[in-house]
Amino acid sequence: MPRQPVPIQHIRSILRFHFGEGYSIRKTAEYSRVSFSTARDYIQRAKQAGLSWPLPEGITGAELKERLLPASSSGTRHHPAPDWAEVHQNYSCKGQTMKLIHERYLQEHPDGYSYTRFCELYRAWCNRTKVVMRQPYVPEERWFPDFA
């Protein structure tokens, strides 16, 4: 489950309690109302960014977050998406399993999705795709009685 963003007030209180008051990480986390790991993470990031308490004059919340959370460490990874229509067509062929299709996908894209995620995304694609059976016919060529 993705982390919830920490409000800037909590980040400032983490820095104030740890660097300004000299509290331990555990006490800092308790007083700032965040988890221990979150407090430890922000303290480490502040040390790496060269920040301490008091913060530099005139630093805004956006600047503080930018310094502590650089864009490169956003945690999002982009995997190459397969052609789901082609996957669906291959899966309907005799002798094809999702495992074989996934292995072929990984041969083409070594940094691709894991098997579980691949299957989840395929199922989601199938649920979004509308199943329609078109029956073209010339009017008056077929008769569709309603026996209800």
NORVEN-V457697 format. One record per residue. RES is the residue in one small letter. SS is DSSP state (H for helix, E for strand, L for the rest). PHI is phi in whole degrees, -180 to 180 (none if undefined). D_FIRST is the distance of its C-alpha to the first C-alpha in Angstrom with 1 decimal. Layout:
BEGIN
res = [RES;RES]
ss = [SS;SS]
phi = [PHI;PHI]
d_first = [D_FIRST;D_FIRST]
END
This chain:
BEGIN
res = [m;p;r;q;p;v;p;i;q;h;i;r;s;i;l;r;f;h;f;g;e;g;y;s;i;r;k;t;a;e;y;s;r;v;s;f;s;t;a;r;d;y;i;q;r;a;k;q;a;g;l;s;w;p;l;p;e;g;i;t;g;a;e;l;k;e;r;l;l;p;a;s;s;s;g;t;r;h;h;p;a;p;d;w;a;e;v;h;q;n;y;s;c;k;g;q;t;m;k;l;i;h;e;r;y;l;q;e;h;p;d;g;y;s;y;t;r;f;c;e;l;y;r;a;w;c;n;r;t;k;v;v;m;r;q;p;y;v;p;e;e;r;w;f;p;d;f;a]
ss = [L;L;L;L;L;L;L;H;H;H;H;H;H;H;H;H;H;H;H;H;L;L;L;L;H;H;H;H;H;H;H;H;L;L;L;H;H;H;H;H;H;H;H;H;H;H;H;H;H;L;L;L;L;L;L;L;L;L;L;L;H;H;H;H;H;H;H;H;L;L;H;H;H;L;L;L;L;L;L;L;L;L;L;H;H;H;H;H;H;H;H;L;L;L;L;L;L;H;H;H;H;H;H;H;H;H;H;H;L;L;L;L;L;L;H;H;H;H;H;H;H;H;H;H;H;H;H;H;L;L;L;L;L;L;L;L;L;L;L;L;L;L;L;L;L;L;L;L]
phi = [none;-68;-70;-82;-65;-86;-61;-63;-64;-68;-64;-63;-69;-60;-65;-66;-66;-80;-85;-80;-92;80;-74;-70;-63;-64;-67;-60;-64;-63;-73;-88;62;-131;-74;-60;-66;-67;-62;-61;-62;-69;-66;-64;-65;-66;-64;-66;-83;77;-100;-149;-110;-74;-68;-56;-62;80;-78;-90;-63;-66;-65;-63;-63;-64;-70;-82;-123;-62;-62;-70;-102;-71;88;-92;-116;-109;-99;-68;-84;-76;-81;-66;-65;-68;-61;-64;-66;-66;-68;-80;-75;-68;85;-93;-117;-65;-64;-65;-64;-65;-63;-64;-62;-70;-66;-76;-129;-61;-98;-80;-68;-71;-60;-63;-66;-57;-66;-61;-67;-65;-63;-64;-64;-62;-68;-80;-81;-83;-90;-134;-115;-83;-125;-72;-155;-83;-57;70;-84;-122;-122;-116;-75;-113;-89;-71]
d_first = [0.0;3.8;6.6;9.1;12.4;15.0;18.3;21.2;23.2;20.9;21.1;24.9;25.1;23.3;25.9;28.7;28.2;27.8;30.2;32.5;32.8;32.2;29.7;27.7;24.0;23.5;25.8;24.4;20.9;22.6;24.8;22.2;19.8;16.8;15.4;17.7;15.4;14.9;18.7;19.5;17.5;19.3;22.6;22.5;21.8;24.6;26.9;26.2;26.9;30.1;29.2;30.5;31.8;33.5;31.7;34.0;36.0;34.7;31.2;29.0;25.3;24.6;26.6;24.9;21.4;22.9;24.5;21.5;18.9;20.9;20.1;20.0;17.1;14.7;12.4;12.9;14.9;17.3;18.4;21.7;21.4;24.0;26.6;25.2;28.7;30.2;27.6;28.5;32.1;31.9;30.0;32.8;35.4;36.9;35.7;32.4;29.2;25.6;25.6;28.7;27.5;24.3;26.6;28.8;25.9;24.9;28.6;28.7;25.3;24.6;21.4;20.1;17.2;16.8;18.6;15.7;14.1;17.7;18.5;15.6;16.7;20.3;19.9;18.3;21.4;23.7;22.6;23.2;26.5;29.4;31.8;35.3;38.6;41.3;44.8;47.3;50.8;53.9;54.7;57.3;56.8;54.7;54.9;52.0;53.5;51.6;52.8;51.0]
END
